[in-house]
Amino acid sequence: MATKFSEITAAEMRSAMIDSQLRTNDVIDPAVVGAMAAVPREAHVPAALASVAYMDRAIALGGGRALNAPLVTGRMLVAAAIRPGMRVLLVGSATGYTAALLARLGAEVHAVEEQAELMTTARDAVTGENIHWVEGPLSAGAPGAAPFDRIIVEGAIDTLPDELAAQLAEGGRLVAARREGAVTRLVHGVKAGGVVPLRSFADMDVAPLPGFAAPAGFQF
């Protein structure tokens, strides 16, 4: 018999998510696993979809946006190698799930979102003095708060704007997902000599972000 969705049900789903989706797919960093075990993902999706918050798929948030599947988020956080005290720029924070995870990892988070409705949801779902909400174009980042130790672009993009890469500190790491034809690949790179060379480390189904389309004829 079906039971009403509850905190107990959510805790069981988080545990199942960790065991069946994360640990079996290279998300084994204790800090990342601990954060994803603690943050209630259901608080960051529409109420009607709370019961599927922990499924291995993206969840539509409206307005053409989506919350990435848990595995995508986990792999990106592991690649970012977050340490307490780091200053992190999160591009495309949506309803604040990844921002909450980053705060749990001890980062000072600057979370950029351009859709007011999504930011309202994020503010209601997440509390913490170490999260700074920035409402504005995703591709602009938060230049007034740069440089950052880490930049995480929370979605699939065609091209990385120079103004965004410029906000990464020398020696800092950027993690994103880039579209290559019909395939989307998670990528990361460390800034050296003012350049951020990106290399892929996993093929994933990643929700797209607006504002990062490539000009006609452009190749990443």
Backbone as a chain_set.jsonl record, in Angstrom:
{"seq": "MATKFSEITAAEMRSAMIDSQLRTNDVIDPAVVGAMAAVPREAHVPAALASVAYMDRAIALGGGRALNAPLVTGRMLVAAAIRPGMRVLLVGSATGYTAALLARLGAEVHAVEEQAELMTTARDAVTGENIHWVEGPLSAGAPGAAPFDRIIVEGAIDTLPDELAAQLAEGGRLVAARREGAVTRLVHGVKAGGVVPLRSFADMDVAPLPGFAAPAGFQF", "coords": {"N": [[0.848, -1.195, 0.0], [0.577, 2.187, -0.844], [2.317, 4.846, 0.747], [2.164, 8.072, 2.331], [4.282, 10.648, 1.128], [7.115, 11.43, 3.01], [9.445, 12.692, 5.527], [10.837, 10.476, 6.366], [10.503, 8.714, 4.222], [11.868, 10.232, 2.27], [14.477, 10.19, 3.312], [15.066, 7.493, 3.035], [15.004, 7.316, 0.272], [17.148, 8.999, -0.402], [19.24, 7.477, 0.601], [19.046, 5.22, -1.044], [19.578, 6.438, -3.498], [22.267, 7.141, -3.178], [23.491, 4.625, -2.882], [22.739, 3.185, -5.219], [22.995, 4.883, -7.436], [25.12, 6.797, -7.126], [27.521, 5.754, -5.712], [28.099, 3.579, -7.331], [28.975, 4.709, -9.598], [31.408, 6.145, -9.537], [31.15, 8.278, -7.737], [32.376, 8.707, -4.949], [33.647, 10.245, -3.14], [33.981, 11.079, 0.209], [33.078, 13.528, 1.372], [31.41, 14.685, -0.581], [29.488, 12.664, -0.911], [28.475, 12.647, 1.687], [27.335, 15.215, 1.829], [25.327, 15.021, -0.125], [23.784, 13.143, 1.04], [22.685, 14.504, 3.086], [21.347, 16.853, 2.247], [18.078, 17.825, 1.455], [16.781, 16.926, -1.43], [14.212, 16.941, -2.414], [13.138, 19.348, -1.626], [13.774, 21.086, -3.575], [12.416, 20.767, -5.901], [9.332, 20.948, -7.85], [6.422, 20.658, -5.805], [4.622, 18.64, -6.54], [6.268, 16.803, -7.692], [7.86, 15.722, -5.785], [8.025, 13.054, -4.955], [9.523, 11.832, -6.914], [11.966, 12.905, -6.773], [14.457, 11.772, -6.327], [15.04, 10.102, -8.375], [16.93, 8.721, -11.143], [17.244, 10.91, -13.144], [16.734, 13.983, -14.978], [14.765, 16.717, -13.706], [11.994, 18.553, -14.662], [11.669, 22.034, -14.242], [10.192, 24.089, -15.158], [9.759, 26.835, -17.479], [11.623, 26.037, -19.358], [13.797, 25.07, -17.991], [15.691, 22.744, -15.931], [16.32, 20.478, -13.206], [19.319, 18.886, -12.795], [20.076, 15.359, -13.109], [20.827, 13.375, -10.18], [23.323, 12.013, -10.392], [24.765, 13.48, -12.299], [25.159, 15.914, -10.931], [26.632, 14.959, -8.729], [28.99, 13.915, -9.978], [30.04, 16.263, -11.063], [30.592, 17.756, -8.763], [32.528, 16.165, -7.506], [34.566, 16.336, -9.42], [35.107, 19.043, -9.208], [36.443, 19.254, -6.82], [36.032, 20.477, -4.192], [36.968, 22.417, -1.372], [36.769, 23.322, 2.105], [36.153, 26.783, 2.682], [36.762, 27.684, 0.152], [36.045, 29.928, -2.57], [33.298, 29.89, -4.556], [31.855, 30.096, -7.747], [28.709, 29.571, -8.883], [27.02, 28.863, -11.695], [23.866, 29.193, -12.997], [22.036, 28.434, -10.907], [19.427, 27.704, -10.418], [16.929, 26.11, -8.572], [18.444, 25.99, -6.307], [19.655, 23.621, -5.332], [22.308, 22.571, -5.836], [23.748, 24.727, -4.856], [23.141, 24.529, -2.143], [24.421, 22.121, -1.571], [27.102, 22.807, -2.061], [27.47, 24.75, -0.074], [27.208, 23.106, 2.116], [29.528, 21.699, 1.848], [31.301, 23.518, 2.721], [31.972, 25.744, 1.247], [32.196, 29.185, 0.126], [29.606, 30.478, -1.498], [28.647, 31.862, -4.587], [25.865, 32.277, -6.168], [24.433, 32.269, -9.263], [21.513, 33.21, -10.967], [19.029, 33.666, -13.441], [16.283, 33.542, -13.696], [13.631, 34.759, -11.977], [11.623, 33.363, -10.572], [12.741, 30.867, -10.047], [14.875, 31.604, -8.423], [13.518, 32.605, -6.213], [12.375, 30.257, -5.209], [14.749, 28.949, -4.533], [15.816, 30.615, -2.513], [13.868, 30.241, -0.573], [14.204, 27.571, -0.014], [16.801, 27.196, 0.848], [19.0, 28.031, 3.456], [21.553, 30.054, 4.932], [24.491, 31.811, 5.652], [26.659, 31.751, 4.012], [25.956, 31.701, 1.361], [25.575, 33.612, -1.461], [23.207, 35.158, -3.279], [22.804, 35.862, -6.677], [21.095, 37.659, -8.951], [20.732, 37.649, -12.354], [21.974, 37.719, -15.804], [23.024, 34.518, -16.824], [25.383, 33.996, -18.275], [26.959, 36.138, -17.628], [27.999, 35.801, -15.113], [29.464, 36.647, -11.972], [31.068, 39.182, -11.857], [31.798, 41.221, -10.088], [32.446, 39.989, -7.749], [34.569, 38.398, -8.284], [38.065, 37.277, -8.103], [37.359, 33.691, -8.452], [37.843, 30.57, -6.753], [36.795, 28.251, -7.74], [34.672, 27.483, -10.492], [31.502, 26.457, -11.346], [29.534, 25.444, -13.903], [26.308, 24.892, -14.15], [25.013, 23.143, -16.146], [24.386, 22.224, -19.624], [26.36, 23.599, -22.19], [27.215, 25.41, -25.208], [29.358, 27.054, -25.714], [31.98, 28.642, -23.849], [31.89, 31.688, -22.377], [34.315, 34.318, -22.656], [34.306, 36.293, -20.685], [33.33, 34.958, -18.501], [35.208, 32.917, -18.01], [37.285, 34.57, -17.33], [36.769, 35.211, -14.735], [37.712, 33.245, -13.133], [40.183, 32.326, -10.83], [43.753, 32.289, -11.228], [45.097, 29.092, -11.468], [42.784, 28.074, -10.516], [39.844, 25.923, -10.743], [37.551, 24.908, -13.274], [34.359, 23.553, -13.923], [32.115, 22.074, -16.152], [29.571, 21.344, -18.635], [29.669, 20.386, -21.969], [28.166, 20.646, -25.152], [28.528, 18.467, -27.828], [27.676, 18.068, -30.799], [25.317, 15.556, -30.911], [25.975, 14.653, -28.448], [26.618, 15.125, -24.974], [29.173, 16.183, -22.86], [30.771, 15.983, -19.709], [33.113, 18.323, -18.537], [36.321, 19.518, -17.41], [38.804, 21.832, -16.171], [41.938, 23.407, -15.371], [42.949, 26.682, -14.69], [45.613, 28.189, -16.314], [48.175, 30.375, -16.998], [46.314, 32.247, -17.77], [44.552, 30.857, -19.36], [41.951, 28.433, -19.824], [42.069, 25.312, -20.358], [39.947, 22.75, -21.395], [39.018, 19.431, -20.641], [37.31, 16.388, -21.351], [35.542, 14.157, -19.135], [33.435, 12.455, -18.734], [30.545, 11.144, -20.358], [27.354, 12.45, -20.32], [23.808, 12.914, -19.769], [22.81, 16.024, -19.744], [21.055, 18.824, -18.486], [20.245, 21.612, -20.544], [21.586, 24.996, -20.542], [20.35, 28.319, -20.853], [21.556, 30.989, -22.965], [24.133, 30.35, -23.754], [24.61, 29.605, -26.326], [26.302, 28.663, -29.31], [27.777, 30.718, -31.87], [26.752, 30.636, -35.326], [28.399, 28.163, -37.154], [30.408, 27.915, -35.3], [32.877, 26.068, -33.465], [33.469, 24.309, -30.522]], "CA": [[0.0, 0.0, 0.0], [1.383, 3.394, -0.934], [2.306, 5.702, 1.927], [2.368, 9.479, 2.053], [5.683, 11.059, 1.082], [7.478, 11.986, 4.303], [10.88, 12.814, 5.741], [11.395, 9.12, 6.441], [10.566, 8.238, 2.841], [12.933, 10.969, 1.602], [15.76, 9.688, 3.805], [15.271, 6.19, 2.405], [15.31, 7.566, -1.132], [18.519, 9.514, -0.471], [20.133, 6.34, 0.814], [19.015, 4.407, -2.265], [20.262, 7.216, -4.524], [23.703, 7.033, -2.939], [23.959, 3.257, -3.098], [22.488, 2.653, -6.559], [23.37, 5.814, -8.499], [26.379, 7.517, -6.927], [28.686, 4.909, -5.386], [28.372, 2.661, -8.442], [29.423, 5.493, -10.755], [32.591, 6.956, -9.218], [30.923, 9.342, -6.762], [32.707, 8.06, -3.684], [34.284, 11.21, -2.242], [33.175, 11.084, 1.435], [32.444, 14.82, 1.619], [30.315, 14.844, -1.536], [28.446, 11.698, -0.545], [27.866, 13.12, 2.926], [26.49, 16.367, 1.532], [24.149, 14.585, -0.862], [22.966, 12.367, 1.971], [22.097, 15.414, 4.071], [20.522, 17.922, 1.66], [16.803, 17.312, 0.949], [16.59, 17.254, -2.844], [12.784, 17.159, -2.661], [12.825, 20.754, -1.361], [14.217, 21.874, -4.72], [11.615, 20.416, -7.078], [7.921, 21.234, -7.626], [5.843, 19.784, -4.777], [3.98, 17.489, -7.166], [7.305, 15.875, -8.149], [8.719, 15.362, -4.649], [8.192, 11.606, -4.863], [10.493, 11.363, -7.916], [13.13, 13.789, -6.657], [15.721, 11.032, -6.245], [15.21, 9.213, -9.519], [18.108, 8.977, -11.976], [16.824, 11.661, -14.319], [16.519, 15.406, -14.756], [13.39, 17.053, -13.351], [11.595, 19.828, -15.237], [11.35, 23.075, -13.269], [9.41, 25.112, -15.835], [10.534, 27.855, -18.172], [12.707, 25.441, -20.126], [14.91, 24.7, -17.111], [15.557, 21.454, -15.263], [17.303, 20.098, -12.195], [20.061, 17.751, -13.321], [20.025, 14.095, -12.391], [21.779, 13.356, -9.064], [24.659, 11.569, -10.782], [25.442, 14.603, -12.951], [25.587, 16.819, -9.865], [27.688, 14.31, -7.964], [30.23, 13.846, -10.75], [30.581, 17.614, -11.195], [31.145, 18.166, -7.472], [33.775, 15.426, -7.306], [35.565, 16.926, -10.323], [35.446, 20.384, -8.741], [37.361, 19.114, -5.677], [35.742, 21.593, -3.293], [37.512, 22.366, -0.026], [36.19, 24.385, 2.943], [36.731, 28.114, 2.549], [36.903, 28.09, -1.249], [35.033, 30.811, -3.132], [32.787, 29.166, -5.717], [30.825, 30.703, -8.585], [27.783, 28.579, -9.423], [26.281, 29.492, -12.795], [22.648, 28.453, -13.245], [21.742, 27.789, -9.62], [18.044, 27.194, -10.46], [16.222, 26.101, -7.287], [19.384, 26.049, -5.194], [20.124, 22.332, -4.801], [23.773, 22.5, -5.84], [24.23, 25.761, -3.934], [23.044, 23.966, -0.797], [25.475, 21.11, -1.442], [28.38, 23.517, -1.965], [27.53, 25.342, 1.263], [27.434, 21.982, 3.04], [30.943, 21.34, 1.693], [32.104, 24.558, 3.352], [32.362, 26.786, 0.3], [31.476, 30.457, 0.037], [28.946, 30.281, -2.787], [28.014, 32.972, -5.294], [24.955, 31.513, -7.017], [23.841, 33.139, -10.282], [20.294, 32.717, -11.605], [18.366, 34.753, -14.152], [14.835, 33.414, -13.586], [13.239, 35.199, -10.64], [10.832, 32.338, -9.894], [13.659, 29.843, -9.555], [15.64, 32.164, -7.309], [12.615, 32.659, -5.056], [12.327, 28.898, -4.672], [16.049, 28.669, -3.917], [15.909, 31.37, -1.253], [12.97, 29.62, 0.406], [14.648, 26.207, 0.298], [18.178, 27.177, 1.371], [19.418, 29.081, 4.381], [22.993, 30.005, 5.176], [25.15, 33.081, 5.391], [27.75, 31.612, 3.041], [25.438, 31.691, -0.003], [25.236, 34.941, -1.963], [22.364, 34.986, -4.458], [23.041, 36.891, -7.69], [20.098, 37.566, -10.012], [21.211, 38.3, -13.559], [22.281, 36.81, -16.907], [23.919, 33.429, -16.423], [26.679, 34.098, -18.956], [27.736, 37.248, -17.065], [28.618, 35.403, -13.861], [29.43, 37.644, -10.9], [32.395, 39.802, -11.963], [32.106, 42.062, -8.938], [32.928, 39.159, -6.637], [35.714, 37.612, -8.759], [38.164, 35.96, -8.73], [36.845, 32.537, -7.731], [38.682, 29.376, -6.735], [36.107, 27.269, -8.557], [33.464, 27.863, -11.216], [30.705, 25.319, -11.792], [28.454, 25.822, -14.8], [25.358, 23.82, -13.848], [24.196, 22.797, -17.303], [25.079, 22.01, -20.896], [26.601, 24.828, -22.955], [27.949, 25.256, -26.467], [30.601, 27.828, -25.661], [32.278, 29.272, -22.566], [32.228, 33.099, -22.627], [35.59, 34.782, -22.113], [34.086, 37.067, -19.461], [33.119, 34.01, -17.411], [36.51, 32.304, -17.745], [38.141, 35.578, -16.715], [36.453, 35.319, -13.316], [38.386, 32.154, -12.436], [41.528, 32.66, -10.378], [44.855, 31.487, -11.765], [45.194, 27.856, -10.692], [41.437, 27.629, -10.148], [39.28, 24.858, -11.574], [36.213, 25.112, -13.821], [33.655, 22.329, -14.306], [30.926, 22.394, -16.945], [29.177, 20.302, -19.581], [29.604, 20.997, -23.29], [27.488, 19.875, -26.183], [29.311, 18.15, -29.02], [26.692, 17.399, -31.638], [24.239, 14.928, -30.148], [26.535, 14.159, -27.188], [27.022, 16.113, -23.975], [30.263, 15.644, -22.052], [31.259, 16.755, -18.576], [34.482, 18.76, -18.786], [36.937, 20.324, -16.371], [40.12, 22.331, -16.507], [42.598, 24.296, -14.413], [43.421, 27.881, -15.366], [47.064, 28.359, -16.294], [48.572, 31.382, -17.963], [45.126, 32.941, -18.238], [43.781, 29.988, -20.25], [41.297, 27.307, -19.149], [41.892, 24.19, -21.279], [38.958, 21.825, -20.852], [39.032, 18.058, -21.148], [36.117, 15.657, -20.939], [35.772, 13.019, -18.249], [32.27, 11.571, -18.716], [29.405, 11.488, -21.203], [26.17, 12.497, -19.468], [22.631, 13.646, -20.234], [22.821, 17.217, -18.891], [20.061, 19.826, -18.864], [20.876, 22.776, -21.173], [21.445, 26.323, -19.953], [20.157, 29.365, -21.858], [22.552, 32.062, -23.021], [25.469, 29.859, -24.08], [24.579, 29.03, -27.676], [27.459, 29.032, -30.142], [27.455, 31.38, -33.142], [26.702, 29.727, -36.469], [29.711, 27.767, -37.648], [31.392, 27.833, -34.221], [33.209, 24.761, -32.911], [34.038, 24.463, -29.176]], "C": [[0.881, 1.241, 0.0], [1.247, 4.222, 0.334], [2.577, 7.132, 1.505], [3.856, 9.816, 2.077], [6.026, 11.791, 2.372], [8.985, 12.123, 4.398], [11.545, 11.45, 5.796], [11.538, 8.542, 5.042], [11.71, 8.919, 2.089], [14.302, 10.464, 2.029], [16.081, 8.334, 3.176], [15.649, 6.355, 0.938], [16.719, 8.116, -1.304], [19.524, 8.381, -0.318], [20.204, 5.463, -0.436], [19.741, 5.11, -3.401], [21.776, 7.053, -4.391], [24.22, 5.65, -3.294], [23.84, 2.806, -4.547], [22.943, 3.565, -7.692], [24.777, 6.383, -8.342], [27.572, 6.593, -6.728], [29.058, 3.974, -6.535], [28.909, 3.382, -9.672], [30.465, 6.544, -10.373], [32.329, 8.172, -8.33], [31.116, 8.721, -5.379], [33.453, 8.988, -2.729], [33.428, 11.342, -0.988], [32.436, 12.396, 1.684], [31.248, 15.024, 0.697], [29.166, 13.907, -1.198], [27.721, 12.149, 0.722], [26.931, 14.289, 2.698], [25.207, 15.931, 0.836], [23.24, 13.703, -0.019], [22.208, 13.273, 2.934], [21.125, 16.431, 3.493], [19.241, 17.336, 1.061], [16.52, 17.766, -0.479], [15.125, 17.581, -3.151], [12.358, 18.607, -2.415], [13.121, 21.64, -2.561], [13.502, 21.503, -6.018], [10.167, 20.817, -6.806], [7.301, 20.205, -6.679], [5.232, 18.52, -5.376], [4.985, 16.43, -7.611], [8.23, 15.426, -7.025], [8.995, 13.867, -4.599], [9.178, 11.046, -5.883], [11.783, 12.172, -7.858], [14.454, 13.048, -6.715], [15.91, 10.036, -7.383], [16.401, 9.652, -10.37], [17.701, 9.662, -13.275], [16.71, 13.138, -13.958], [15.043, 15.655, -14.462], [13.067, 18.447, -13.87], [11.17, 20.799, -14.143], [10.46, 24.163, -13.862], [10.308, 26.132, -16.508], [11.705, 27.308, -18.957], [13.9, 25.008, -19.309], [14.632, 23.371, -16.416], [16.629, 21.297, -14.201], [18.0, 18.848, -12.698], [19.872, 16.5, -12.482], [21.077, 14.094, -11.285], [23.196, 12.972, -9.473], [25.44, 12.681, -11.464], [25.991, 15.557, -11.898], [26.746, 16.231, -9.078], [29.013, 14.269, -8.694], [30.864, 15.232, -10.884], [31.221, 18.072, -9.878], [32.45, 17.439, -7.177], [34.882, 16.035, -8.164], [36.01, 18.3, -9.848], [36.4, 20.361, -7.556], [37.234, 20.298, -4.715], [36.38, 21.357, -1.926], [36.917, 23.512, 0.791], [36.93, 25.71, 2.765], [36.911, 28.575, 1.126], [35.752, 28.999, -1.657], [34.596, 30.213, -4.471], [31.716, 29.974, -6.434], [29.993, 29.574, -9.176], [26.908, 29.274, -10.456], [25.07, 28.632, -13.145], [22.185, 27.711, -12.01], [20.324, 27.254, -9.52], [17.402, 27.259, -9.073], [17.147, 25.919, -6.084], [19.925, 24.744, -4.657], [21.647, 22.257, -4.739], [24.38, 23.56, -4.939], [24.203, 25.246, -2.502], [24.13, 22.921, -0.556], [26.844, 21.776, -1.274], [28.546, 24.159, -0.587], [27.809, 24.268, 2.301], [28.903, 21.534, 2.999], [31.877, 22.415, 2.244], [32.543, 25.676, 2.449], [31.592, 28.079, 0.55], [30.913, 30.515, -1.375], [28.367, 31.586, -3.318], [27.177, 32.322, -6.392], [24.208, 32.441, -7.961], [22.622, 32.473, -10.909], [19.563, 33.894, -12.244], [16.841, 34.683, -14.092], [14.407, 33.696, -12.147], [12.47, 34.126, -9.881], [11.724, 31.253, -9.3], [14.448, 30.35, -8.36], [14.778, 32.269, -6.05], [12.513, 31.292, -4.394], [13.618, 28.563, -3.937], [16.183, 29.363, -2.572], [15.037, 30.752, -0.168], [13.489, 28.265, 0.876], [15.991, 26.154, 1.007], [18.403, 28.336, 2.329], [20.918, 28.949, 4.615], [23.644, 31.307, 4.776], [26.232, 32.975, 4.329], [27.248, 31.408, 1.615], [25.009, 33.106, -0.377], [24.472, 34.75, -3.267], [22.561, 36.17, -5.412], [22.017, 36.702, -8.795], [20.579, 38.355, -11.224], [21.524, 37.282, -14.628], [23.307, 35.752, -16.493], [25.31, 33.603, -17.012], [27.553, 35.214, -18.402], [28.46, 36.854, -15.792], [28.422, 36.447, -12.782], [30.775, 38.351, -10.862], [32.784, 40.649, -10.765], [32.654, 41.299, -7.755], [34.143, 38.321, -7.026], [37.014, 38.122, -8.125], [37.667, 34.842, -7.814], [37.831, 31.371, -7.808], [38.111, 28.278, -7.635], [34.932, 27.935, -9.278], [32.781, 26.579, -11.668], [29.571, 25.863, -12.655], [27.456, 24.667, -14.78], [24.426, 23.529, -15.021], [25.032, 22.673, -18.558], [25.172, 23.314, -21.676], [27.321, 24.488, -24.251], [29.309, 25.924, -26.398], [30.746, 28.492, -24.297], [32.682, 30.727, -22.818], [33.549, 33.497, -21.978], [35.396, 35.518, -20.788], [33.837, 36.164, -18.263], [34.44, 33.347, -17.023], [37.44, 33.278, -17.037], [37.909, 35.698, -15.217], [37.064, 34.186, -12.473], [39.797, 32.57, -12.066], [42.557, 31.772, -11.075], [45.045, 30.265, -10.858], [43.857, 27.32, -10.236], [40.903, 26.62, -11.147], [37.862, 25.209, -12.022], [35.637, 23.762, -14.238], [32.382, 22.724, -15.027], [30.523, 21.161, -17.737], [29.061, 20.968, -20.943], [28.938, 20.043, -24.275], [28.424, 19.697, -27.374], [28.41, 17.351, -29.948], [25.562, 16.855, -30.791], [24.696, 14.455, -28.774], [26.864, 15.324, -26.263], [28.054, 15.475, -23.064], [30.578, 16.572, -20.887], [32.726, 17.07, -18.83], [35.009, 19.521, -17.569], [38.325, 20.762, -16.825], [40.63, 23.283, -15.454], [43.186, 25.478, -15.182], [44.928, 28.037, -15.2], [47.451, 29.349, -17.387], [47.386, 32.117, -18.557], [44.216, 32.122, -19.131], [43.185, 28.832, -19.441], [41.085, 26.191, -20.178], [40.959, 23.16, -20.656], [39.107, 20.446, -21.478], [37.831, 17.315, -20.586], [36.483, 14.502, -20.015], [34.563, 12.1, -18.136], [31.234, 12.075, -19.708], [28.148, 11.384, -20.352], [25.029, 13.203, -20.192], [22.445, 14.825, -19.289], [21.816, 18.236, -19.408], [20.759, 21.053, -19.454], [20.657, 24.058, -20.381], [21.233, 27.347, -21.059], [21.299, 30.366, -21.832], [23.944, 31.638, -23.389], [25.506, 29.2, -25.459], [25.78, 29.526, -28.478], [26.989, 29.77, -31.383], [27.449, 30.344, -34.275], [28.109, 29.44, -36.969], [30.768, 27.609, -36.579], [31.622, 26.389, -33.816], [33.93, 24.975, -31.599], [35.505, 24.033, -29.204]], "O": [[1.834, 1.324, 0.774], [0.169, 4.284, 0.925], [3.151, 7.377, 0.444], [4.598, 9.336, 2.934], [5.291, 12.689, 2.783], [9.717, 11.731, 3.489], [12.674, 11.28, 5.335], [12.566, 7.952, 4.709], [12.443, 8.26, 1.351], [15.196, 10.322, 1.194], [17.23, 8.062, 2.827], [16.501, 5.632, 0.421], [17.416, 7.745, -2.249], [20.534, 8.333, -1.02], [21.281, 5.021, -0.836], [20.441, 4.467, -4.183], [22.475, 6.852, -5.384], [25.263, 5.515, -3.932], [24.727, 2.123, -5.06], [23.245, 3.09, -8.787], [25.537, 6.445, -9.308], [28.533, 6.647, -7.496], [30.227, 3.62, -6.685], [29.258, 2.749, -10.669], [30.408, 7.686, -10.83], [33.21, 9.02, -8.185], [30.166, 8.276, -4.734], [33.847, 8.574, -1.639], [32.251, 11.685, -1.096], [31.297, 12.387, 2.153], [30.194, 15.483, 1.137], [28.005, 14.314, -1.199], [26.498, 12.045, 0.814], [25.859, 14.358, 3.297], [24.124, 16.414, 1.166], [22.062, 13.537, -0.333], [21.211, 12.862, 3.529], [20.178, 16.835, 4.169], [19.319, 16.43, 0.232], [16.064, 18.889, -0.694], [14.831, 18.39, -4.031], [11.333, 19.047, -2.934], [12.76, 22.817, -2.568], [13.938, 21.884, -7.104], [9.798, 21.01, -5.648], [7.622, 19.018, -6.75], [5.318, 17.446, -4.78], [4.607, 15.29, -7.879], [9.268, 14.816, -7.282], [10.098, 13.457, -4.236], [9.627, 9.909, -5.743], [12.594, 12.128, -8.783], [15.469, 13.624, -7.108], [16.833, 9.221, -7.356], [16.822, 10.807, -10.321], [17.796, 9.084, -14.358], [16.605, 13.498, -12.786], [14.176, 14.903, -14.908], [13.77, 19.409, -13.562], [10.416, 20.445, -13.238], [10.021, 25.062, -13.145], [11.477, 26.277, -16.15], [12.677, 28.022, -19.202], [14.922, 24.615, -19.872], [13.486, 22.93, -16.325], [17.7, 21.899, -14.28], [17.343, 17.851, -12.997], [19.55, 16.573, -11.296], [22.115, 14.741, -11.427], [24.164, 13.536, -8.964], [26.642, 12.82, -11.239], [27.151, 15.962, -11.964], [27.726, 16.92, -8.793], [30.055, 14.555, -8.104], [32.086, 15.363, -10.825], [32.277, 18.705, -9.888], [33.385, 18.041, -6.65], [36.003, 16.228, -7.692], [37.159, 18.687, -10.058], [37.096, 21.345, -7.308], [38.199, 21.018, -4.46], [36.34, 20.249, -1.391], [36.595, 24.562, 0.236], [38.159, 25.753, 2.707], [37.188, 29.753, 0.899], [34.632, 28.867, -1.163], [35.399, 30.049, -5.389], [30.783, 30.477, -5.808], [30.517, 28.718, -9.888], [26.14, 30.175, -10.119], [25.221, 27.477, -13.543], [21.966, 26.5, -12.051], [20.031, 26.442, -8.643], [17.334, 28.328, -8.467], [16.676, 25.716, -4.965], [20.594, 24.741, -3.624], [22.211, 21.917, -3.698], [25.417, 23.324, -4.32], [25.131, 25.495, -1.732], [24.692, 22.846, 0.536], [27.646, 21.354, -0.441], [29.628, 24.117, -0.003], [28.558, 24.493, 3.252], [29.443, 21.053, 3.995], [33.096, 22.247, 2.237], [33.395, 26.481, 2.826], [30.495, 28.072, 1.107], [31.67, 30.593, -2.342], [27.688, 32.319, -2.599], [27.704, 31.875, -7.411], [23.441, 33.298, -7.522], [22.684, 31.318, -11.332], [19.487, 34.978, -11.667], [16.171, 35.667, -14.406], [14.771, 32.969, -11.222], [12.644, 33.987, -8.671], [11.488, 30.781, -8.188], [14.667, 29.617, -7.396], [15.268, 32.044, -4.943], [12.558, 31.181, -3.168], [13.594, 27.972, -2.858], [16.619, 28.75, -1.598], [15.409, 30.734, 1.006], [13.249, 27.858, 2.013], [16.292, 25.177, 1.694], [18.039, 29.477, 2.042], [21.479, 27.858, 4.506], [23.386, 31.842, 3.698], [26.68, 33.991, 3.798], [28.014, 30.99, 0.746], [24.185, 33.718, 0.303], [25.02, 34.242, -4.246], [22.494, 37.329, -5.002], [22.056, 35.698, -9.507], [20.805, 39.562, -11.146], [21.359, 36.084, -14.396], [24.329, 36.069, -15.884], [26.308, 33.382, -16.326], [28.755, 35.247, -18.667], [29.439, 37.5, -15.419], [27.358, 37.058, -12.678], [31.55, 38.143, -9.929], [33.968, 40.784, -10.457], [33.258, 41.885, -6.858], [34.692, 37.608, -6.186], [37.07, 39.262, -7.661], [37.565, 35.001, -6.598], [38.553, 31.21, -8.793], [38.851, 27.483, -8.213], [34.286, 28.833, -8.739], [33.402, 25.721, -12.293], [28.749, 26.65, -12.187], [27.724, 23.596, -15.324], [23.207, 23.651, -14.905], [26.226, 22.974, -18.562], [24.188, 24.043, -21.807], [27.946, 23.436, -24.382], [30.289, 25.425, -26.951], [29.754, 28.86, -23.668], [33.727, 30.97, -23.422], [33.858, 33.055, -20.871], [36.213, 35.39, -19.876], [34.102, 36.558, -17.127], [34.753, 33.231, -15.838], [38.284, 32.869, -16.239], [38.758, 36.229, -14.5], [36.94, 34.18, -11.248], [40.528, 33.107, -12.899], [42.257, 30.643, -11.462], [45.141, 30.394, -9.637], [43.782, 26.245, -9.64], [41.431, 26.474, -12.25], [37.07, 25.743, -11.244], [36.331, 22.934, -14.829], [31.652, 23.605, -14.573], [31.064, 20.074, -17.537], [28.418, 22.011, -21.065], [29.121, 18.826, -24.233], [29.029, 20.653, -27.859], [28.379, 16.121, -29.898], [24.922, 17.594, -30.042], [23.896, 13.912, -28.012], [27.327, 16.375, -26.707], [27.852, 14.373, -22.554], [30.646, 17.79, -21.05], [33.49, 16.213, -19.275], [34.237, 20.093, -16.799], [38.933, 20.17, -17.716], [39.848, 23.897, -14.728], [43.845, 25.292, -16.205], [45.447, 28.019, -14.084], [47.095, 29.177, -18.553], [47.434, 32.561, -19.704], [43.207, 32.634, -19.615], [43.807, 28.318, -18.511], [40.029, 26.13, -20.807], [41.161, 22.746, -19.514], [39.299, 20.313, -22.687], [37.39, 17.588, -19.469], [37.577, 13.942, -20.094], [34.657, 11.052, -17.497], [31.061, 13.282, -19.88], [27.901, 10.35, -19.731], [25.256, 13.989, -21.112], [21.978, 14.654, -18.163], [21.732, 18.485, -20.61], [21.773, 21.493, -18.911], [19.677, 24.193, -19.648], [21.873, 27.255, -22.106], [21.935, 30.567, -20.797], [24.866, 32.453, -23.351], [26.345, 28.337, -25.718], [26.21, 30.67, -28.333], [25.911, 29.478, -31.901], [28.083, 29.295, -34.165], [28.907, 30.354, -37.18], [31.897, 27.219, -36.875], [30.696, 25.578, -33.818], [34.899, 25.733, -31.543], [36.182, 24.08, -28.177]]}, "num_chains": 1, "name": "protein.A"}
